[in-house]
């Protein structure tokens, strides 16, 4: 078996290349949106969340203890950092 299928769109390659710098470049700028999303979602202990496009996992730190988070992303380099 050769591993999961990957989209071949050019943007996947872009995210693969950005992975090492993504948090530094976009972390602070996108933080207000992450906070707003977390307030709207308001996950509680025992709940499960599927985060599509988790990227490097920056938002994962904001989940309350006991929230089970599964993250998916098209970029393996991003997921390795998550």
Secondary structure, 3 states (H helix, E strand, C coil): CCCCCCCCCHHHHHHHHHCCCHHHHHHHHHHHHHHHHHHHHCCCCCCEEEEECCCCCHHHHHCCCCCEEEEECCCHHHHHHC
